[in-house]
Amino acid sequence: MKSLDSTRGQGLGKRWPNWCSSVAAGLMLALAIVACGGGGSVASVGSGGTGTVSASTFSVGTITGFGSVFVNGVRFEDGSASVSDEDGGRNRSDLKLGMVVKVQGSVDASGTSTASSFSFDSELLGPVSAVGTASKTLTVIGQKILIDDSTVFGGSLPQGFASVQAGQVLEVHGFLNAATNELQASLVELKSNPDRFKISGNVSNLQSASKTFQIGQETISYLGLNATDIAPVLANGAFAKVRLSPTLPRSNGVWTAALLRSTDSGNVGNSDSAEVEGLVTSITSPTLFTVSGVKVDASRASFSNGSAGLVIGARAQVKGALANGVLVASEVKLQPTQSGGKEIELNGSIANLNSSAKTFVLRGVTVSYASGVRYDNGPESNLANGKAVEVKGQTTPNSSIVNATRIKFNN
């Protein structure tokens, strides 16, 4: 088994060779794009042809660790990175396990990935109207939320799914299935007194006369929005994110839209290497489709698990290079539904050590060391508040706790 040191700067262990391959493939694609006038960027090589190559990177996926920030198994140094959401600037402390983020940055020849920016946005925010205990589902603003073992719950929901009650206001991050209008939750947090609600999904039943449309079974009025507030132009089938007035629908069951915008990733430009994980949201052809709002050109890609499962709502991992906002894929991997907890890595100083409950807090995350833990550089008795450690573990189903499988003391 590799030591924790062998994975530093590499993401979660064995994912690093895949990332190196992706960077190499991305660099070759970028060079081809530049040669064809596509506008990709590769840093220059120093005199004598032996300089350091620095590749630009782009990634979309869930956060799986801290002490820098881990996304898609890659460790991004975050010391100088900006953080933003739909409302503007945020702090690095606002980043949380399970958040779906967009990362832009670079990776140098030593394999160190450095983020220049993180951006995030939740998919759903509103009151819980139903809790499906047997089916492990929630309903918020008419939208079904799917909970599985990989879903992370915020600390304000200590028992995870069991803590959720009808009437609570939740904010949910995750991946929306455009085919079923169901949201696969990656992070669920309890919110108090929000200044808006939010829903994402496919527009249907657009009525220009009454200025209403539907997402799922919910009717939304855009009567109060002017033309500049509507982006993109409303159309049946368009995938949109709607900010709603934080009041329950009027007696006629109509919500009021305060802001309407597209759910795509916007202008993501060019990048020497890119990796996007999420659900397929639209398909133009077997080699032209969209994953997590990013357009994918898979005409030159290998499908490592075959392409038979390419349907709207399929879970996919795509690697390649970005050219003018399109991910020119070198590899597409269609993945099965997530089972089991997420692999998590945390690095920091212990706080709130509870030796009776065998828990402590690291980077704002509660860690359990109750059983099955391997210790490096010291025994369990070395655990103490303020002690610097590296933790590997898994999210606990139906809980906000990470179960540690390995703890290394940073002496």
Secondary structure, DSSP 4 states (H G I P E B T S, - for coil): ---GGGGTTSSSTTHHHHHHHHHHHHHHHHHHHHHTT----BPPP-GGGT----EEEEEEEEEEEETTEEETTEEEE-TT-EEEETTEEE-GGG--TT-EEEEEEEE-TT--EEEEEEEE--SEEEEEEEEETTTTEEEETTEEEE--TT-EE-TTSTTGGGG--TT-EEEEEEEEETTTTEEEEEEEEEESS-S-EEEEEEEEEEETTTTEEEETTEEEE-TT--GGGBSS---TT-EEEEEE-SS---TT-EEEEEEEEE-S------EEEEEEEEEEEEEEETTEEEETTEEEE-TT-EETT-STT--TT-EEEEEEEEETTEEEEEEEEEEPPP-SPPEEEEEEE-EEEETTTTEEEETTEEEE-SSS-EEESS-GGG--TT-EEEEEEEEPTTSSEEEEEEEEE--
